């Protein structure tokens, strides 16, 4: 499932309406049926540029159409979301 304007709008609305973290992950799973949502620590993905940012999370797009998952900047190729928790400063 590619991310279209509707899905991107849902992501942006939830970023504004939630505190991020597990609440955001749960709401994304609920509101974006068919889109894989997973979490990790930001340090696990090096210096990748996020699709969207929030003080408590960086959202990256994932292309899982092949055997291995890859980060992508193309919403039309995205099959999932990776929510990376920022490093504690």
BELFEN-V299185 format. One record per residue. N is the residue number from 1. RES is the residue in one letter. PHI is phi as a letter, one per 40 degrees, with the letter a starting at -180 (none if undefined). Layout:
BEGIN
n->[N,N]
res->[RES,RES]
phi->[PHI,PHI]
END
This chain:
BEGIN
n->[1,2,3,4,5,6,7,8,9,10,11,12,13,14,15,16,17,18,19,20,21,22,23,24,25,26,27,28,29,30,31,32,33,34,35,36,37,38,39,40,41,42,43,44,45,46,47,48,49,50,51,52,53,54,55,56,57,58,59,60,61,62,63,64,65,66,67,68,69,70,71,72,73,74,75,76,77,78,79,80,81,82,83,84,85,86,87,88,89]
res->[X,X,X,X,X,X,X,X,X,X,X,X,X,X,X,X,X,X,X,X,X,X,X,X,X,X,X,X,X,X,X,X,X,X,X,X,X,X,X,X,X,X,X,X,X,X,X,X,X,X,X,X,X,X,X,X,X,X,X,X,X,X,X,X,X,X,X,X,X,X,X,X,X,X,X,X,X,X,X,X,X,X,X,X,X,X,X,X,X]
phi->[none,c,c,b,d,c,c,c,c,c,d,c,c,c,c,c,c,b,c,g,f,c,c,c,d,c,c,c,c,c,c,b,d,g,b,c,b,b,b,a,c,d,c,c,b,f,b,c,c,c,c,a,b,a,d,b,a,b,b,b,c,b,b,b,c,b,d,b,c,b,c,b,b,b,d,c,b,c,b,a,b,b,c,b,c,c,c,c,c]
END
